Amino acid sequence: MNETGLFVFLDQLSQIGIEHRLAYGANLIAVEIAVPGERWHVEFHDDGSVGFERFVSATVAENIDSREVLDALLNRYAEE
């Protein structure tokens, strides 16, 4: 598992002040995040891949394979 990526991501959340919760499964660690009007579910898999889903108004709005999109969302909240 890419623990370094997970730790960097958790540090980013802490620095921005976004509250989060960790969950784990057999092959992944999930970070669950709630921000106004949205929920994010970020999975760090044991093969090094990262999955990201963004839920808006209780429906799946996006299933994103790009870390850049997740970084853009983090930056949006860091600026507020």
MMTF fields as JSON, N, C-alpha, C and O atoms, coordinates in Angstrom:
{
  "mmtfVersion": "1.0.0",
  "mmtfProducer": "UNKNOWN",
  "numBonds": 319,
  "numAtoms": 320,
  "numGroups": 80,
  "numChains": 1,
  "numModels": 1,
  "chainsPerModel": [1],
  "groupsPerChain": [80],
  "chainIdList": ["A"],
  "bondAtomList": [4, 2, 8, 6, 12, 10, 16, 14, 20, 18, 24, 22, 28, 26, 32, 30, 36, 34, 40, 38, 44, 42, 48, 46, 52, 50, 56, 54, 60, 58, 64, 62, 68, 66, 72, 70, 76, 74, 80, 78, 84, 82, 88, 86, 92, 90, 96, 94, 100, 98, 104, 102, 108, 106, 112, 110, 116, 114, 120, 118, 124, 122, 128, 126, 132, 130, 136, 134, 140, 138, 144, 142, 148, 146, 152, 150, 156, 154, 160, 158, 164, 162, 168, 166, 172, 170, 176, 174, 180, 178, 184, 182, 188, 186, 192, 190, 196, 194, 200, 198, 204, 202, 208, 206, 212, 210, 216, 214, 220, 218, 224, 222, 228, 226, 232, 230, 236, 234, 240, 238, 244, 242, 248, 246, 252, 250, 256, 254, 260, 258, 264, 262, 268, 266, 272, 270, 276, 274, 280, 278, 284, 282, 288, 286, 292, 290, 296, 294, 300, 298, 304, 302, 308, 306, 312, 310, 316, 314],
  "bondOrderList": [1, 1, 1, 1, 1, 1, 1, 1, 1, 1, 1, 1, 1, 1, 1, 1, 1, 1, 1, 1, 1, 1, 1, 1, 1, 1, 1, 1, 1, 1, 1, 1, 1, 1, 1, 1, 1, 1, 1, 1, 1, 1, 1, 1, 1, 1, 1, 1, 1, 1, 1, 1, 1, 1, 1, 1, 1, 1, 1, 1, 1, 1, 1, 1, 1, 1, 1, 1, 1, 1, 1, 1, 1, 1, 1, 1, 1, 1, 1],
  "groupList": [{"groupName": "MET", "atomNameList": ["N", "CA", "C", "O"], "elementList": ["N", "C", "C", "O"], "formalChargeList": [0, 0, 0, 0], "bondAtomList": [1, 0, 2, 1, 3, 2], "bondOrderList": [1, 1, 2], "singleLetterCode": "M", "chemCompType": "L-PEPTIDE LINKING"}, {"groupName": "ASN", "atomNameList": ["N", "CA", "C", "O"], "elementList": ["N", "C", "C", "O"], "formalChargeList": [0, 0, 0, 0], "bondAtomList": [1, 0, 2, 1, 3, 2], "bondOrderList": [1, 1, 2], "singleLetterCode": "N", "chemCompType": "L-PEPTIDE LINKING"}, {"groupName": "GLU", "atomNameList": ["N", "CA", "C", "O"], "elementList": ["N", "C", "C", "O"], "formalChargeList": [0, 0, 0, 0], "bondAtomList": [1, 0, 2, 1, 3, 2], "bondOrderList": [1, 1, 2], "singleLetterCode": "E", "chemCompType": "L-PEPTIDE LINKING"}, {"groupName": "THR", "atomNameList": ["N", "CA", "C", "O"], "elementList": ["N", "C", "C", "O"], "formalChargeList": [0, 0, 0, 0], "bondAtomList": [1, 0, 2, 1, 3, 2], "bondOrderList": [1, 1, 2], "singleLetterCode": "T", "chemCompType": "L-PEPTIDE LINKING"}, {"groupName": "GLY", "atomNameList": ["N", "CA", "C", "O"], "elementList": ["N", "C", "C", "O"], "formalChargeList": [0, 0, 0, 0], "bondAtomList": [1, 0, 2, 1, 3, 2], "bondOrderList": [1, 1, 2], "singleLetterCode": "G", "chemCompType": "PEPTIDE LINKING"}, {"groupName": "LEU", "atomNameList": ["N", "CA", "C", "O"], "elementList": ["N", "C", "C", "O"], "formalChargeList": [0, 0, 0, 0], "bondAtomList": [1, 0, 2, 1, 3, 2], "bondOrderList": [1, 1, 2], "singleLetterCode": "L", "chemCompType": "L-PEPTIDE LINKING"}, {"groupName": "PHE", "atomNameList": ["N", "CA", "C", "O"], "elementList": ["N", "C", "C", "O"], "formalChargeList": [0, 0, 0, 0], "bondAtomList": [1, 0, 2, 1, 3, 2], "bondOrderList": [1, 1, 2], "singleLetterCode": "F", "chemCompType": "L-PEPTIDE LINKING"}, {"groupName": "VAL", "atomNameList": ["N", "CA", "C", "O"], "elementList": ["N", "C", "C", "O"], "formalChargeList": [0, 0, 0, 0], "bondAtomList": [1, 0, 2, 1, 3, 2], "bondOrderList": [1, 1, 2], "singleLetterCode": "V", "chemCompType": "L-PEPTIDE LINKING"}, {"groupName": "ASP", "atomNameList": ["N", "CA", "C", "O"], "elementList": ["N", "C", "C", "O"], "formalChargeList": [0, 0, 0, 0], "bondAtomList": [1, 0, 2, 1, 3, 2], "bondOrderList": [1, 1, 2], "singleLetterCode": "D", "chemCompType": "L-PEPTIDE LINKING"}, {"groupName": "GLN", "atomNameList": ["N", "CA", "C", "O"], "elementList": ["N", "C", "C", "O"], "formalChargeList": [0, 0, 0, 0], "bondAtomList": [1, 0, 2, 1, 3, 2], "bondOrderList": [1, 1, 2], "singleLetterCode": "Q", "chemCompType": "L-PEPTIDE LINKING"}, {"groupName": "SER", "atomNameList": ["N", "CA", "C", "O"], "elementList": ["N", "C", "C", "O"], "formalChargeList": [0, 0, 0, 0], "bondAtomList": [1, 0, 2, 1, 3, 2], "bondOrderList": [1, 1, 2], "singleLetterCode": "S", "chemCompType": "L-PEPTIDE LINKING"}, {"groupName": "ILE", "atomNameList": ["N", "CA", "C", "O"], "elementList": ["N", "C", "C", "O"], "formalChargeList": [0, 0, 0, 0], "bondAtomList": [1, 0, 2, 1, 3, 2], "bondOrderList": [1, 1, 2], "singleLetterCode": "I", "chemCompType": "L-PEPTIDE LINKING"}, {"groupName": "HIS", "atomNameList": ["N", "CA", "C", "O"], "elementList": ["N", "C", "C", "O"], "formalChargeList": [0, 0, 0, 0], "bondAtomList": [1, 0, 2, 1, 3, 2], "bondOrderList": [1, 1, 2], "singleLetterCode": "H", "chemCompType": "L-PEPTIDE LINKING"}, {"groupName": "ARG", "atomNameList": ["N", "CA", "C", "O"], "elementList": ["N", "C", "C", "O"], "formalChargeList": [0, 0, 0, 0], "bondAtomList": [1, 0, 2, 1, 3, 2], "bondOrderList": [1, 1, 2], "singleLetterCode": "R", "chemCompType": "L-PEPTIDE LINKING"}, {"groupName": "ALA", "atomNameList": ["N", "CA", "C", "O"], "elementList": ["N", "C", "C", "O"], "formalChargeList": [0, 0, 0, 0], "bondAtomList": [1, 0, 2, 1, 3, 2], "bondOrderList": [1, 1, 2], "singleLetterCode": "A", "chemCompType": "L-PEPTIDE LINKING"}, {"groupName": "TYR", "atomNameList": ["N", "CA", "C", "O"], "elementList": ["N", "C", "C", "O"], "formalChargeList": [0, 0, 0, 0], "bondAtomList": [1, 0, 2, 1, 3, 2], "bondOrderList": [1, 1, 2], "singleLetterCode": "Y", "chemCompType": "L-PEPTIDE LINKING"}, {"groupName": "PRO", "atomNameList": ["N", "CA", "C", "O"], "elementList": ["N", "C", "C", "O"], "formalChargeList": [0, 0, 0, 0], "bondAtomList": [1, 0, 2, 1, 3, 2], "bondOrderList": [1, 1, 2], "singleLetterCode": "P", "chemCompType": "L-PEPTIDE LINKING"}, {"groupName": "TRP", "atomNameList": ["N", "CA", "C", "O"], "elementList": ["N", "C", "C", "O"], "formalChargeList": [0, 0, 0, 0], "bondAtomList": [1, 0, 2, 1, 3, 2], "bondOrderList": [1, 1, 2], "singleLetterCode": "W", "chemCompType": "L-PEPTIDE LINKING"}],
  "groupTypeList": [0, 1, 2, 3, 4, 5, 6, 7, 6, 5, 8, 9, 5, 10, 9, 11, 4, 11, 2, 12, 13, 5, 14, 15, 4, 14, 1, 5, 11, 14, 7, 2, 11, 14, 7, 16, 4, 2, 13, 17, 12, 7, 2, 6, 12, 8, 8, 4, 10, 7, 4, 6, 2, 13, 6, 7, 10, 14, 3, 7, 14, 2, 1, 11, 8, 10, 13, 2, 7, 5, 8, 14, 5, 5, 1, 13, 15, 14, 2, 2],
  "groupIdList": [1, 2, 3, 4, 5, 6, 7, 8, 9, 10, 11, 12, 13, 14, 15, 16, 17, 18, 19, 20, 21, 22, 23, 24, 25, 26, 27, 28, 29, 30, 31, 32, 33, 34, 35, 36, 37, 38, 39, 40, 41, 42, 43, 44, 45, 46, 47, 48, 49, 50, 51, 52, 53, 54, 55, 56, 57, 58, 59, 60, 61, 62, 63, 64, 65, 66, 67, 68, 69, 70, 71, 72, 73, 74, 75, 76, 77, 78, 79, 80],
  "secStructList": [7, 7, 2, 2, 2, 2, 2, 2, 2, 2, 2, 2, 2, 2, 2, 2, 6, 7, 7, 3, 3, 3, 3, 3, 7, 1, 1, 3, 3, 3, 3, 3, 3, 3, 3, 6, 6, 3, 3, 3, 3, 3, 3, 3, 3, 6, 6, 1, 7, 3, 3, 3, 3, 3, 3, 3, 6, 6, 3, 3, 3, 3, 3, 3, 7, 7, 2, 2, 2, 2, 2, 2, 2, 2, 2, 2, 2, 2, 2, 7],
  "xCoordList": [0.842, 0.0, 0.883, 1.972, 0.423, 1.17, 0.86, 0.087, 1.475, 1.212, 1.63, 0.984, 2.714, 3.184, 2.098, 1.845, 1.454, 0.363, -0.784, -1.38, -1.097, -2.167, -1.806, -2.628, -0.584, -0.177, -0.134, -0.54, 0.344, 0.368, -1.057, -1.328, -1.966, -3.358, -3.982, -4.669, -3.747, -4.287, -3.714, -4.429, -2.433, -1.831, -2.496, -2.747, -2.783, -3.464, -4.82, -5.16, -5.587, -6.901, -6.786, -7.567, -5.818, -5.63, -5.231, -5.74, -4.326, -3.868, -5.002, -5.085, -5.877, -6.999, -8.108, -8.879, -8.18, -9.222, -10.462, -11.551, -10.303, -11.418, -11.458, -10.496, -12.577, -12.722, -12.93, -13.523, -12.436, -12.5, -12.546, -12.263, -12.904, -12.983, -12.304, -12.439, -11.583, -10.91, -11.709, -12.313, -11.699, -12.277, -11.297, -10.477, -11.378, -10.464, -11.151, -12.123, -10.618, -11.077, -9.877, -8.763, -10.094, -9.017, -7.851, -6.697, -8.126, -7.071, -7.037, -6.464, -7.65, -7.685, -7.893, -8.343, -7.552, -7.907, -8.723, -8.297, -9.893, -10.781, -10.803, -10.763, -10.867, -11.001, -12.368, -12.635, -13.223, -14.562, -14.604, -14.216, -15.083, -15.038, -16.416, -17.072, -16.855, -18.103, -17.798, -17.282, -18.119, -18.003, -19.396, -20.239, -19.661, -21.013, -21.545, -20.961, -22.663, -23.319, -22.703, -23.205, -21.622, -20.936, -20.381, -20.152, -20.171, -19.391, -18.359, -18.65, -17.163, -16.095, -15.705, -15.699, -15.385, -14.924, -13.642, -13.682, -12.513, -11.207, -10.63, -10.484, -10.301, -9.764, -8.316, -7.984, -7.465, -6.055, -5.897, -5.971, -5.678, -5.62, -4.204, -3.225, -4.115, -2.815, -1.921, -0.722, -2.479, -1.656, -1.116, -0.459, -1.393, -0.902, -1.892, -1.659, -2.995, -3.975, -4.849, -4.983, -5.431, -6.313, -7.622, -7.63, -8.731, -10.052, -10.745, -10.545, -11.55, -12.197, -13.618, -13.848, -14.565, -15.948, -16.42, -16.057, -17.231, -17.78, -19.296, -19.847, -19.964, -21.415, -22.005, -21.573, -22.986, -23.666, -25.162, -25.727, -25.791, -27.224, -27.633, -28.652, -26.824, -27.109, -27.093, -27.59, -26.542, -26.385, -24.935, -24.247, -24.475, -23.096, -23.026, -23.672, -22.246, -22.088, -20.916, -20.973, -19.857, -18.659, -17.92, -17.879, -17.342, -16.382, -15.103, -15.02, -14.113, -12.957, -11.714, -11.459, -10.935, -9.699, -8.473, -7.344, -8.684, -7.573, -7.314, -8.213, -6.095, -5.714, -5.749, -5.936, -5.571, -5.569, -6.927, -6.985, -8.016, -9.341, -9.511, -10.055, -9.048, -9.114, -8.277, -8.71, -7.089, -6.239, -6.941, -6.847, -7.644, -8.358, -9.459, -9.671, -10.163, -11.197, -10.585, -11.129, -9.455, -8.776, -8.349, -8.507, -7.813, -7.376, -8.538, -8.391, -9.709, -10.899, -11.231, -11.554, -11.156, -11.479, -10.329, -10.563, -9.106, -7.968, -8.034, -7.562, -8.61, -8.695, -9.811, -9.797, -10.781, -11.929, -11.587, -12.442],
  "yCoordList": [-1.184, 0.0, 1.241, 1.239, 2.269, 3.515, 4.364, 5.319, 4.001, 4.705, 6.161, 7.026, 6.438, 7.816, 8.702, 9.79, 8.26, 9.029, 9.225, 10.301, 8.196, 8.288, 9.303, 10.149, 9.23, 10.162, 11.6, 12.515, 11.809, 13.154, 13.683, 14.835, 12.838, 13.241, 13.592, 14.606, 12.761, 13.044, 14.342, 15.107, 14.591, 15.859, 17.04, 18.071, 16.889, 17.963, 18.257, 19.418, 17.225, 17.416, 18.128, 19.032, 17.724, 18.346, 19.804, 20.65, 20.103, 21.483, 22.389, 23.55, 21.85, 22.633, 22.743, 23.702, 21.762, 21.758, 20.98, 21.219, 20.061, 19.226, 17.983, 17.218, 17.796, 16.622, 15.38, 15.446, 14.25, 13.014, 11.823, 11.932, 10.701, 9.462, 8.37, 8.33, 7.492, 6.386, 5.1, 4.853, 4.291, 2.955, 2.062, 2.551, 0.764, -0.115, -1.411, -1.84, -2.01, -3.306, -4.19, -3.847, -5.321, -6.296, -5.729, -6.038, -4.914, -4.44, -2.925, -2.406, -2.214, -0.761, -0.053, -0.639, 1.226, 2.148, 3.252, 3.853, 3.513, 4.523, 5.753, 5.649, 6.91, 8.177, 8.734, 8.985, 8.923, 9.443, 10.888, 11.206, 11.759, 13.2, 13.781, 13.422, 14.673, 15.395, 16.882, 17.419, 17.538, 18.987, 19.499, 18.703, 20.781, 21.289, 20.868, 21.193, 20.141, 19.729, 18.537, 18.124, 17.973, 16.875, 15.885, 16.211, 14.661, 13.665, 13.128, 12.943, 12.88, 12.292, 10.958, 10.803, 10.016, 8.697, 8.408, 8.215, 8.38, 8.186, 6.87, 6.673, 5.968, 4.656, 4.531, 4.747, 4.181, 3.905, 2.385, 1.757, 1.796, 0.341, -0.188, 0.546, -1.473, -2.078, -2.187, -2.433, -2.01, -2.035, -0.649, -0.482, 0.348, 1.707, 2.611, 3.815, 2.052, 2.884, 3.628, 3.227, 4.71, 5.525, 5.689, 6.084, 5.387, 5.594, 6.747, 6.964, 7.475, 8.657, 8.765, 8.707, 8.922, 9.182, 10.426, 10.676, 11.193, 12.426, 12.318, 12.094, 12.476, 12.371, 13.752, 14.461, 14.116, 15.393, 15.101, 14.4, 15.627, 15.447, 13.98, 13.623, 13.124, 11.7, 10.897, 9.771, 11.431, 10.663, 10.752, 11.723, 9.758, 9.797, 10.817, 10.661, 11.851, 12.886, 12.571, 12.84, 12.002, 11.749, 10.546, 10.33, 9.772, 8.743, 9.13, 9.029, 9.568, 10.231, 9.384, 8.869, 9.236, 8.471, 9.363, 8.871, 10.659, 11.597, 12.232, 12.828, 12.105, 12.749, 14.268, 14.985, 14.763, 16.206, 16.816, 17.924, 16.107, 16.618, 16.678, 17.648, 15.649, 15.644, 16.782, 17.455, 17.005, 18.115, 19.456, 20.343, 19.615, 20.859, 21.093, 22.225, 20.025, 20.166, 20.541, 21.384, 19.922, 20.278, 21.739, 22.452, 22.184, 23.576, 24.541, 25.62, 24.143, 25.003, 25.253, 26.38, 24.219, 24.378, 25.024, 25.661, 24.881, 25.514, 27.031, 27.772, 27.487, 28.918, 29.595, 30.815, 28.82, 29.426, 29.836, 30.356],
  "zCoordList": [0.0, 0.0, 0.0, 0.575, -0.628, -0.707, 0.534, 0.467, 1.663, 2.915, 2.843, 3.434, 2.117, 2.017, 1.431, 1.95, 0.362, -0.242, 0.727, 0.778, 1.493, 2.48, 3.553, 3.905, 4.078, 5.124, 4.619, 5.335, 3.419, 2.838, 2.713, 3.051, 2.226, 2.071, 3.422, 3.541, 4.439, 5.769, 6.335, 6.982, 6.093, 6.516, 5.822, 6.445, 4.519, 3.785, 4.413, 4.642, 4.69, 5.303, 6.642, 6.938, 7.445, 8.757, 8.64, 9.376, 7.725, 7.547, 7.078, 7.48, 6.221, 5.705, 6.752, 6.751, 7.634, 8.645, 8.224, 8.744, 7.294, 6.858, 7.743, 7.804, 8.42, 9.27, 8.416, 7.339, 8.908, 8.141, 9.083, 10.277, 8.519, 9.275, 8.46, 7.237, 9.128, 8.455, 8.62, 9.664, 7.575, 7.601, 6.855, 6.078, 7.084, 6.378, 5.991, 6.612, 4.955, 4.479, 4.254, 4.65, 3.624, 3.431, 2.625, 2.92, 1.625, 0.734, 0.584, -0.374, 1.529, 1.361, 2.683, 3.668, 2.674, 3.745, 3.095, 2.109, 3.648, 3.084, 3.977, 5.203, 3.349, 4.056, 3.665, 2.49, 4.659, 4.427, 4.895, 6.019, 4.01, 4.249, 3.989, 3.01, 4.856, 4.637, 4.641, 5.621, 3.545, 3.434, 3.066, 2.651, 3.201, 2.938, 1.564, 0.531, 1.577, 0.347, -0.368, -1.413, 0.173, -0.5, 0.511, 1.676, 0.026, 0.755, -0.222, -1.403, 0.268, -0.549, 0.065, 1.286, -0.775, -0.335, -1.113, -2.328, -0.42, -1.056, -0.55, 0.657, -1.476, -1.109, -1.549, -2.715, -0.604, -0.885, -0.868, 0.189, -2.054, -2.216, -1.997, -2.131, -1.66, -1.375, -2.6, -2.463, -3.8, -5.013, -5.367, -6.395, -4.514, -4.745, -5.457, -5.564, -5.947, -6.649, -5.639, -4.483, -6.111, -5.284, -6.033, -7.199, -5.366, -5.946, -5.239, -4.044, -5.975, -5.41, -5.941, -7.149, -5.028, -5.41, -4.683, -3.534, -5.374, -4.814, -4.901, -5.979, -3.769, -3.707, -3.44, -2.531, -4.238, -4.065, -3.947, -4.786, -2.927, -2.702, -2.729, -3.319, -2.081, -1.902, -3.194, -3.208, -4.279, -5.506, -5.937, -5.62, -6.647, -7.131, -8.255, -9.291, -8.045, -9.054, -9.974, -11.174, -9.414, -10.196, -9.647, -8.435, -10.533, -10.155, -10.873, -12.097, -10.127, -10.705, -10.527, -9.438, -11.595, -11.526, -11.421, -11.434, -11.317, -11.363, -9.999, -9.405, -9.51, -8.247, -8.402, -7.418, -9.624, -9.853, -9.503, -8.97, -9.796, -9.475, -7.962, -7.434, -7.267, -5.804, -5.232, -4.296, -5.78, -5.33, -5.549, -4.701, -6.674, -6.944, -5.913, -5.478, -5.518, -4.493, -3.151, -2.438, -2.796, -1.551, -1.579, -0.588, -2.699, -2.82, -2.672, -2.098, -3.197, -3.084, -1.614, -1.239, -0.782, 0.639, 1.399, 2.426, 0.929, 1.579, 1.416, 2.279, 0.327, 0.043, 0.815, 0.98, 1.29, 1.998, 3.405, 4.122]
}
